[in-house]
Every structure is written in structure tokens, then in C-alpha cells.
Amino acid sequence: MNISKQIQPDTAPELALWGGLECTVNRVRDNYFSQMERNGHADRVEDIERFASLGIKAIRYPVLWERTAPTGIEHADWSWADARLPALQRLGVTPIVGLIHHGSGPEHTSLVDPAFPEKLAEYAGAVAQRYPWVEYYTPVNEILTTARFSGLAGVWYPHGKSHTTFVRALLNQCKATVLSMRAIRAVNPDAKLVQTDDLSKTYSTPEMAWLANFFNERRWLAWDILCGKVDPQHALWTYLLESGATCDELLWFRENSCPPDIIGANYYATSERWLDHRTERYPQDRVHAYDGHVHADIETPRALATPTPGIGPLLQETWDRYGLPIAVTEAHIDANREDQMRWLLEIWNAARKTKAAGADIRAVTVWALLGSYDWNCLVTECRGYYEPGPFDVRGPVPRPTAVATLMRELASGRPLTHPVLQGQGWWRRPGRFLCKPVATRTAVADIAVRGQFKSNHVQPILITGATGTLGSAFARICEKRNLAHHVLTRQEMDITDPASVEAAIQRFKPWAIINAGGYVRVDEAERDIDGCMDGNTHGPTILALACIRHALRFMTFSSDLVFDGAKDTPYVESDGVAPLGVYGRSKAESERRVLEADPQALVIRTSSFFGPWDKHNFVTQALAAMKSGRPFTASNDLVVTPTYVPDLVNVSLDLLIDRERGIWHLTNGQAVTWAELARKACEVAGIEARTLEERPATELGYVAVRPQYSALGSERGMLLPSLEDALGRYLKALEEHAVDDGEMVGEAAHYAS
């Protein structure tokens, strides 16, 4: 089904869709962090065909100095690039070759090495000689941003924290770019420079206007230098001289200008900043000092009552300043799936609008085709924090997400098909704030952006189980994620009655149904076989048949109790079922019937919920008892994999939006006994487990037989965070009396990549 015409983009073919591979090799002291080692592309040449399948015309692709020639050109190993660049050429995807990406070069140099420009230029010339047909280059990615993080913020090597180091790193990278393009053009005179950087803008209170004005001048510096625009009349001429630059070296760039053939504008939700002298209004992690001036520095969506118009006016500013062709060279957001799609569509439409107004906008680049790792700590540690992209690499092979489908539609000009595009992104929703919203006199919202997602009918998700833990959690999180939904009681839709199901579908006209209800009393099921089978088997089968009849997506839930516990390693999706009790049999039979009726259905197997929104789950009861000194009894011989409800719901929704199908195991991964879970929860909470009483399951009075071992693993991908991480967020949510999991989506500090 096609969604409302009101959210269709202008898909005239002259705006191209490009892709980008997160390929950072950055240095932190003596450690090198490689994104391609983390995402697997370093050893997976077959990704090239995956990228081409997205419909992209070009790709920002690495032939990185640190990986290819770390000990010198004479020892360069070209085999990796030899296998990949010609493959891109064969598939009709133009490579935009990057030589250094947030790095400082091999160990024998750095961004402040006086010989850095000549050394990189030597490598650039060797690349051009090896691949003389390559036309587009980005010798140094994000010159200004890398200089800031490496020379001013001290985040990356050489960990400078001074204006002098910042300016030296900036000028070295600019000179390296000029000399690199000179060396490349000696081989290929038609070679073109695509110079990327973060397209930022800063707003402020009047008291901080001096610093905002400085930042707004500084953002252009790398492009200004390359274009030969820095002279004694430049706004930052004095700053550069006071920070160690010489007049001669600045004027060298005027005599040796190397304007980009395409300006590459990278844009994130953190690119636009708000500065405020009233630091008490803001979280402490947003309070900083600049040259001794303490102030709040926060991304505008988290602070401003009226959102900024977004990238469109910034593209226009860039065009007005330079009059050079522009491409959006990174479009990515750390968010749930629907917001990743909404972000891309908003940027695509803004680029189209700016192009229609007369600017030469060439393309929009979907960044991080394989996702990215640990940008929430600016890639200073290997924490394992992963942001998926068009492909999710957490399984045996990269899995296309709904972003990949959207890319293919944008690239081809086909109508957009996903109903979740009808919602607003978190950066425009009321729940986005980390402080009391700031009203600004100059705030101007883009009416077109605000209104582009309105339509007469927003297709909802229907959710069963309104009174249950899972159903109410889905309702809560769908509300937070701005996913249109209706959570239904049995009176509103009886899933065991085909006529009732049909009436609900006709009334609400959904695009998907989530069955979050059912029979949950494992012991009572032994005496209430018919009731258990009705709720867990017959009802889901009726829903599956209705969904296949109406071409709706369907997701339902199963249990680890479909297994008998004979294994001593985690069960995966393809393991055969062998339930021990009525409840397990009802779930196993439901899986079989649902997938037989609707092969497109998604069946989530999970285990042992805990969460902040109900008082009856095991973890909440265990902590409450032991905190008050009351005895608490738990099994020490039944092994499960606990699951944090907000994580389960969020990832399940992502998979539903991705149109995944079949059986998928979702848990927080760690196999523990119930007693071990209680101890771990107490440890994270700082509570002594003195009153915990460990017993074998045979002494706990269970009616239904439980498997001794029912831990769930996955052969499709472990998508939930660790159990320890989940327990920490659970406790934070309880402490704050939160109505959600205590996190703000998209909060990673992704200032630029």
C-alpha cells in the first residue's frame, strides 16, 4: 500500500542518492580503532554487491593510508583495494576515495608533523597511479572537525588542548589536501575534490553571542582556506595568527587555492548547538568551559522550544557563501528505525527544496551503510555501542533494514511505502527535551517540515493485550516513538473470534497487528488446557489468517518453554521444539500454525520479563523483598535468559518495521539461574542479598514442569544490550519514576563522523 501523497518526496532524477561506509581509523594514544574491523567489511568483499543493490550512484569508499601503507609506500599492500574498487566500477557505483578518515596517519607521522602534508601527498599520488581511472577523492575527511577533536578537545591523537595545536592540525590537513590533489591530478587531470565537513550552526543567549559568532565563523575555516578566502580581511585572520599561524603560510593558500569541486556537507542532530550562560538549567554533561568561560553547550533539539528548520537553510548558506556544487555527504541519526527513515526523508526533501530554489545540490549520502560503533563516546573506547544503518551487521551476514528499502525507493523515484514515515522524528516531538524548553525570539520553524507528515489517515498498528505487561509496554513505547497505534482490550477485539478481528481491521485499517496478549499462567495452564490453547494458539492463528488476507504485517510472541532443556548451550531459532507442559505446547503449536498460515509473520521467542512498569516481575519483587530484609526464594537450578521489557519492545518494533519474518530469539543474552539473576540485580542496585534463599525447583511447588535449561541464543543476531546494561537502565528508570526506560533516543554524541 502507498502512503499519503503528502509525504512523498520530489524524486526528480537529478538529485542522486549516494552511500557512505563508516571507515574511521582513529588513534587514541597508541591504540588504533578501525570501524571496518568492527563492522566486518575489512574481510567481506561481497558487501560491494549489497551496496550496489541500494540504487546508489556513488559511494564514499576508503583506501586508507593507515591500512594500506602503514610502514611506507614501498611496503604498500594494495590487494584489499584491488579487489574492491574494480568491483564498484563494474557495478556502476562511482567511488569517492577517502585517504584518511579522522586519523592522524600511520605511527611515523601525526596531524602536527611538519612533514604530514608531503607524506600524505606521496601516498595520494601512489593511489592515483594504482587506480588512474578514479575521478573523485576526499584526501582528508572533515578537516575542521578532526582538527577540533584532535587539537582542541584532546579526544584523538595527538590529544591537543590548545588553539595552537588546533590551528596547526587544521593547516596541516588543508595543505595535505592541496598537495594530495596536486599529486593526484598529475596522474589524472580530471580528478575532483569532494571536501567534507560538519555543517554546523550555533545559536545562543545574548550573553554568549560572542562565542556563538566565533563558532559560526570557525565552521567555514577549512573550506575558506582551500578556496583561498583567508586574507587579512577574513574574520578569523587575527585569531589564526595569535594561534601560531604565520602570515606567509596563510597567504600560501591564496596562491595555491584548491576549491572543492563538490562541498560535502555532513549533518547530524547534534550539528546545531545552543549556548547558554545559565548553566543551572542544563544537565551537567552539557556544561563546558571555553577559554575559562563556563556555559551550557547543548544540541538544539534538546533545548529550543521551536525546532530549527533543519539542514535546508544551512545548505542555502553554504551555496550563498561559495557558489560551488554541494552534496550532503553524511545523513545518519542514532535512533529507532522509523526515526532513521524520517531523518533521511527530511534531509532528502530539504535538499530537493534548496535545489529547486537555485542551489546546485548534487546528492544526498546515506551514511554508515553497515552502521557504526562507539560514536556515543567519540570512538575513544571499544564499548560495543552499535548504531545500525541500511544494513545491520549483528548477524551472520549483513541484514537489510527498512532504511535500505527507503533508499531503493528514493533512488528509483518509486512511491514511498512505509506507513511509519507518517510520524514526526524525535527531534521535532514534545518529548525531546533534556532541560526546560528555551523560547528564542529569532526561532523560525520550517512550516513545510512541520507539516509534511500530516495526512487524513495515519495507518496505525493494532496491539492486543491492553491489560497485560507486554501490551501496555507496546502502547507506552509506540507513544514515545510517535508510532500511530491502538491497543485493544478483548472487548474491542476478541482474537478467538474471526468476526471480531475482521471488524477491528475494517474499523482501524492498520498496517500491522502485534499480538501482545495471550494466556500467561504457566501452572494454571495444566488445569485449563482449553483456555490456554484458545489464547495462545487459536487466537494467534486467526490473526495470522486475517493478516495474510489483508496484506498486513503480523508479529506475535512465543516462549523459551517450547524447549525441553536437554541442551546445555543456548537454544537457537532452528533448534527443534519439545515442550514439557501445556503452556509450552500451546506456544509451539502457535508457532507452527501462524507461520503455516502467514509465512511473512514474525514470531519472537523470549524469556523471563522484567521492567520498570509493573510490580509483579521477578526482579522488582526480589529487590523489594531484599531491600526490606524479607526472605526471597529463587530457584538455583533452572537456567533462563532474562529480558528487559523496554529493550524487547523497541527491538521487536524495529524488526517489524524492517518487515522481518520467521522466528527470532530476543533476550538480554546472559544465561543465569533465577537465584543468580536475583544476586546480579542486587549487586547492580547496591543491595546485599542476605535474605536470598536458593532452592531447587522441585521444592518451589510448581505444577508445570520447567526445562532445566531454556537459555535462548540466536543464529540470526543478538540485538539486545547485555543483561548488566539492562539492569542498570532498569534501576535508573525506577529511581526517576520514569514512564519509559530512562533513555532519550538518538542521544549518542555523534557530532560528526
C-alpha positions, 0 to 999 in steps of 0.5 A: 500500500502507498502512503499519503501523497503528502509525504512523498518526496520530489524524486526528480532524477537529478538529485542522486542518492549516494552511500557512505561506509563508516571507515574511521581509523582513529588513534587514541594514544597508541591504540588504533580503532578501525570501524571496518574491523568492527563492522566486518567489511575489512574481510567481506568483499561481497558487501560491494554487491549489497551496496550496489543493490541500494540504487546508489550512484556513488559511494564514499569508499576508503583506501586508507593510508593507515591500512594500506601503507602503514610502514611506507609506500614501498611496503604498500599492500594494495590487494584489499583495494584491488579487489574492491574498487574494480568491483564498484566500477563494474557495478556502476557505483562511482567511488569517492576515495577517502585517504584518511578518515579522522586519523592522524596517519600511520605511527611515523607521522601525526596531524602536527608533523611538519612533514604530514602534508608531503607524506600524505601527498606521496601516498595520494599520488601512489593511489592515483597511479594504482587506480588512474581511472578514479575521478573523485577523492576526499584526501582528508575527511572533515578537516575542521572537525578532526582538527577540533577533536584532535587539537582542541578537545584532546579526544584523538591523537595527538590529544591537543588542548590548545588553539595552537595545536588546533590551528596547526592540525587544521593547516596541516590537513588543508595543505595535505589536501592541496598537495594530495590533489596536486599529486593526484591530478598529475596522474589524472587531470580530471580528478575532483575534490569532494571536501567534507565537513560538519555543517554546523550552526550555533545559536545562543543567549545574548550573553554568549553571542560572542562565542556563538559568532566565533563558532559560526565563523570557525565552521567555514575555516577549512573550506575558506582556506582551500578556496583561498578566502583567508586574507587579512580581511577574513574574520578569523585572520587575527585569531589564526595568527595569535594561534601560531599561524604565520602570515606567509603560510596563510597567504600560501593558500591564496596562491595555491587555492584548491576549491572543492569541486563538490562541498560535502556537507555532513549533518547530524542532530547534534550539528546545531548547538545552543549556548547558554550562560545559565548553566543551572538549567542544563544537565551537567554533561552539557556544561563546558568551559571555553577559554575559562568561560563556563556555559551550557553547550547543548544540541538544539533539539534538546533545548529550543522550544521551536525546532530549527528548520533543519539542514535546508537553510544551512545548505542555502548558506553554504551555496550563498557563501561559495557558489560551488556544487554541494552534496550532503555527504553524511545523513545518519541519526542514532535512533529507532528505525522509523526515526532513521527513515524520517531523518533521511526523508527530511534531509532528502526533501530539504535538499530537493527544496534548496535545489529547486530554489537555485542551489546546485545540490548534487546528492544526498549520502546515506551514511554508515551503510553497515552502521557504526560503533562507539560514536556515543563516546567519540570512538575513544573506547571499544564499548560495543555501542552499535548504531545500525544503518541500511544494513545491520551487521549483528548477524551472520551476514549483513541484514537489510533494514527498512532504511535500505528499502527507503533508499531503493525507493528514493533512488528509483523515484518509486512511491514511498511505502512505509506507513511509519514515515507518517510520524514526526522524528524525535527531534521535532516531538514534545518529548525531546527535551533534556532541560526546560524548553528555551523560547528564542525570539529569532526561532523560525520553524520550517512550516513545510517540515512541520507539516509534511507528515500530516495526512487524513489517515495515519495507518496505525498498528493494532496491539492486543493485550491492553491489560497485560505487561507486554501490551501496555509496554507496546502502547507506552513505547509506540507513544514515545516513538510517535508510532500511530497505534491502538491497543485493544482490550478483548472487548474491542477485539476478541482474537478467538473470534474471526468476526471480531478481528475482521471488524477491528481491521475494517474499523482501524485499517492498520498496517500491522497487528502485534499480538501482545496478549495471550494466556500467561499462567504457566501452572494454571495452564495444566488445569485449563488446557482449553483456555490456554490453547484458545489464547495462545494458539487459536487466537494467534492463528486467526490473526495470522489468517486475517493478516495474510488476507489483508496484506498486513504485517503480523508479529506475535510472541512465543516462549523459551518453554517450547524447549525441553532443556536437554541442551546445555548451550543456548537454544537457537531459532532452528533448534527443534521444539519439545515442550514439557507442559501445556503452556509450552505446547500451546506456544509451539503449536502457535508457532507452527500454525501462524507461520503455516498460515502467514509465512511473512509473520514474525514470531519472537521467542523470549524469556523471563520479563522484567521492567520498570512498569509493573510490580509483579516481575521477578526482579522488582519483587526480589529487590523489594523483598531484599531491600526490606530484609524479607526472605526471597526464594529463587530457584538455583537450578533452572537456567533462563535468559532474562529480558528487559521489557523496554529493550524487547519492545523497541527491538521487536518494533524495529524488526517489524518495521524492517518487515522481518519474518520467521522466528527470532530469539530476543533476550538480554543474552546472559544465561543465569539461574533465577537465584543468580539473576536475583544476586546480579540485580542486587549487586547492580542496585547496591543491595546485599542479598542476605535474605536470598534463599536458593532452592531447587525447583522441585521444592518451589511447588510448581505444577508445570514442569520447567526445562532445566535449561531454556537459555535462548541464543540466536543464529540470526543476531543478538540485538539486545544490550547485555543483561548488566546494561539492562539492569542498570537502565532498569534501576535508573528508570525506577529511581526517576519514576520514569514512564519509559526506560530512562533513555532519550533516543538518538542521544549518542554524541555523534557530532560528526563522523 
